[in-house]
Amino acid sequence: MSRIKRFSDSQSTILGAAFLMATSAVGPGFLTQTTVFTQQLLANFGFVILLSILLDLGAQLNVWRIIAVTEKRAQDIANDLLFGLGYFLSLLIVIGGLAFNIGNIAGAGLGIEVMSGLSVKTGAVLSALLGIGLFLLPEAGKAMDNLAKYLGSLMLLLIGYVVFSAHPPIAEALTRTILPQEFDPIATITLVGGTVGGYITFAGGHRLLEAGIKGEAALPQVNRAATTGILVTSFIRYFLFLATLGVVAAGFVLSKDNPPASVFQLATGAVGYRLFGVLMWSAATTSIIGSAYTSVSFMRTFHPLLERNHRYLTLGFITISTIVFLIVGKPVKTLVFVGTLNGFILPIALSVMLIAVGNKRLVGNYRHPVWLQIVGWLVVLIMSYLAVKSLL
């Protein structure tokens, strides 16, 4: 009986890690990106999504496998490779995670305002308190896994309903997903950065490590978790793409102020706006939790005192994000700056991981698949191009 329970717990953790990564990626920016690019590229955007899925898988499988094989968090791998590199990587992750978490807090507040009519700031405080309450629970890890799974599933159902109501040209969408008439490389790069950029790259990998799913023997489970996470994210994005395509194909024009909200409203009428509130709140709340958990996971190994008090660090992370939002609102300039910063994080972090996996001192006799290394370096080159272009 205990063996069955351990297997069940392991499967639940794997699924939880996958949904933690997926729901961390699906935030307010994710929703806006998808609707805006669909409006620009129409059915051809399906090909961009397909290509980004392959690049996302390349990044995630590399990072998660290397974390599992070394049995260390990313910052410790970086420090073992070159002392000080882990501190630098952690600084980038924490600054980026904190700034984007302010946007997540704002998105959660907006979702509650749409759902209930409460003010954005009241909704933001309530959402922050939910996150803080979750991390105060005795088994916070399991609670986080469950919340990510439930809200992730809810997002899929909501967008699926809107797809059904929007009546998109599915045949054309599927055809152009394979044979596009137009291609936008910047859209592809943006999707990859939005799905596996910044702290998101490490969310599920660090969660599996904390749960004890590590070592070369655990690689099949790690592969399954990483693949599931990317597929959940991709299903949400593709469903939103189909819903937006249906609305645009019907001749409607999306609101410039809030494109994803107008998709829901135009596709399902008055109830659609309320449904969008539920989606926005779910996306933002899971991103708050994912950002806080992963950012703190980059600090906790540097000193035993931080490790013992990592739960309070997480609460402080959410509290600071909320206070900044309440004082200054959504700091657009800060978010733009950190967007550029996050453009550098993925190529830097992935480069470190790919160099580390060739170091026998770190991985022993483990041999990393050559095709994964090739895909990984391809992602590094593409994301480096985006980072430089954003900076210029």
Buried (B, 14 or more C-beta within 10 A) or exposed (E): EEEEEEEEEBEBBBBBBBBBBBBBBBBBBBBBBBBBBBBEBBBBBBBBBBBBBEBBBBBBBBBBBBBBBBBBBBBBBBBBBEEEBBBBBBEBBBBBBBBBBBBBBBBBBBBBBBBBEBEBBEBBBBBBEBBBEBBEEEEBBBBBBBBBBBBBBBBBEBBBBBBBBBBBBEEBBEBBBEEBEEEBEEBBBBBBBBBBBBBBBBBBBBBBBBBEBBEBEBBEBBBBBBBBBBBBBBBBBBBBBBBBBBBBBEEBEBBEEBBBBBBBBBBBEEEBBBBBBBBBBBBBBBBBBBBBBBBBBBBBBBEEEBEEBBBEBBBBBBBEBBBBBBEEEBBEEBBEBBBBBBBBBBBBBBBBBBBBBEEEEBBEEBEBEEEBBEBBBBBBEBBBBBBEEBEE
